[in-house]
Amino acid sequence: MNIIVSETQFIGKNLIFFKTLPSTNDFAKELIAKSKPKNGSVILAENQTNGRGQAGNNWLVENGKNITCSIILDTSGIEVKQQFILNMLIAIAVRQSVLEFLDDNSKKVMIKWPNDILVNHKKIAGILLENSLQGKYLQNSIIGIGININQNKFEKNINATSTYLEINKECDVTICLKKLFINIEKMYYHIQNEQYIKNEYYKYLYNYNELKKYIYNNNTIEAKIIGVNDFGQLLIEYDNKVIAINQKEIQYIIEK
Ligand code: BTN
């Protein structure tokens, strides 16, 4: 694959492409350990044999049909306590990209906390963000992004979709990648504008301010998502209390 990205200032200018890799995030980590890759360097693989997801899960997709890449960002101006803002920023940019790929206003594209992207209640994209820290600042971040594009089948027990399944049409992965880079770069310039980022994130947050069912502590509960705190924990209002929740402590019951 030969991709020249001329539409951005820095994201994707240095693009390292592999037919197959265990994981683009792992490769990016190795690269950072032994060199000083340029800000915005991208590791792109057509296929991953050990793709990693959030919370120790795997990210399994069909060879050559989807976006699987990692972007190395210089995040040295960002305080550790702001790290969830970066998470929000990337989720907003990936959501915007998916919306553009679909090019169909009737599709609802939402962000499911912390950073899954859903179309019609099904997952179309996932983000794995890995930061290295220096004192009270981040140093650099590896932004691993998987977006399902032309895959037309998923295992039955997985609640997943792709742009192909949503619009019945194949998309050019290279064009999608460029749109993704442009959107991430645009959002990156807003990094110090926390209020703007929070507003955008809440605008598209799945189940925000709605009373919905969840599984929490092995019980089905009805609760309302009222926000996310600075540590990135989900804040839910339940039983007249506000509870801060970590990933894996809560399971969404998705009603389609
Ligand atoms: C999730 O669990 O939702 C996050 C999935 C992230 C997958 C991407 S694919 C490219 C990059 N390399 C990896 O090993 N994982 C991320």
Residues whose N, C-alpha, C, O or C-beta is under 5 A from the ligand:
A	BS01	BTN	S23 T24 N25 N50 G51 R52 G53 Q54 W59 T68 C69 G126 I127 L128 G144 I145 G146
